[in-house]
């Protein structure tokens, strides 16, 4: 058995951690997407799978003794890979890491990239949660976004996932799409909720610099600010009618079906990101894998890699968070959650009362009716959720 090596960063995170796997491939780049994703031929995909499996094994050595509580495969579109490649990746994860018996294991799925056979493969590989990128149930708006699927393809995907045995499914929906009306959004929300997925992520379109949408932003007919705010504010009311509870700014779940992986991000659980461009956060140190495919492949195709994970040269952009950065991140991420942040947890983590550090900011947003303090917790009010970016900017360190 290979010697188990743990870097100092990983040693600090021992206990439990999360695992993210990045699959950068997609069938077609959507007009709004700024994620690290692109199309690739079969040879490139296979080389990447072999390299990722080698990184999984390297990271597994470093995480010896650490419980992995969630796994999330995102992209790109992981299901662009064939069934055999998906099976090999998850076998490597299971062989290399100590997965909790009830670990939440999620794979992102785009309609049009799976059939029932591939979905059964995912179940057999240990995947117990799907996140399906629907975005809209309006064919006109799906075309506007550049999606490869239409409404019927999505519905076939969802029902095939149920037949394959998935009982924990999330659907991604997007508001603020060009030419989308308020009633377009309401129809999509209601139709999606009537399907009964366990989780719905309801995001607003953001125009990211460098995307096709950004380049033609002046000609896009986007909903006005009042309509966008109405879309956001009514989302909670509509989804509550179907038994969904908002637990984060843009996420809604049925009872006990919150996305445990994302909750881990928002509450400071350490995580390892494996694959091209993936980020990790361990022992108060954040680092990111290279986003250059050939550099990534070249390193993991070597047979004499001498440096343990995460000391390899493909792990770059290292940053040790200062106390000010760590406190700000704790507050900003925690305020995304419906229950906000615990004053006791802040003190135990940083040795300071939150009022000593952020007293003026807390008082300001309290007067404005955007923040509230109750039973030792600080959280956004309903109005605060609508203006969350304004509130959170004040917590950023100078």
PyMOL commands that set and color helices and strands:
alter all, ss='L'
color gray80, all
select helices_A, chain A and resi 8-12+42-62+78-80+83-96+116-124+139-145+151-163+182-195+212-215+217-219+225-240+260-267+293-301+323-335+343-350+354-367+382-386+388-393
alter helices_A, ss='H'
color red, helices_A
select strands_A, chain A and resi 16-23+67-75+98-109+129-135+169-175+199-204+245-248+251-253+271-274+279-282+285-289+315-320+341-342+371-374+377-380
alter strands_A, ss='S'
color yellow, strands_A
deselect
rebuild
show_as cartoon
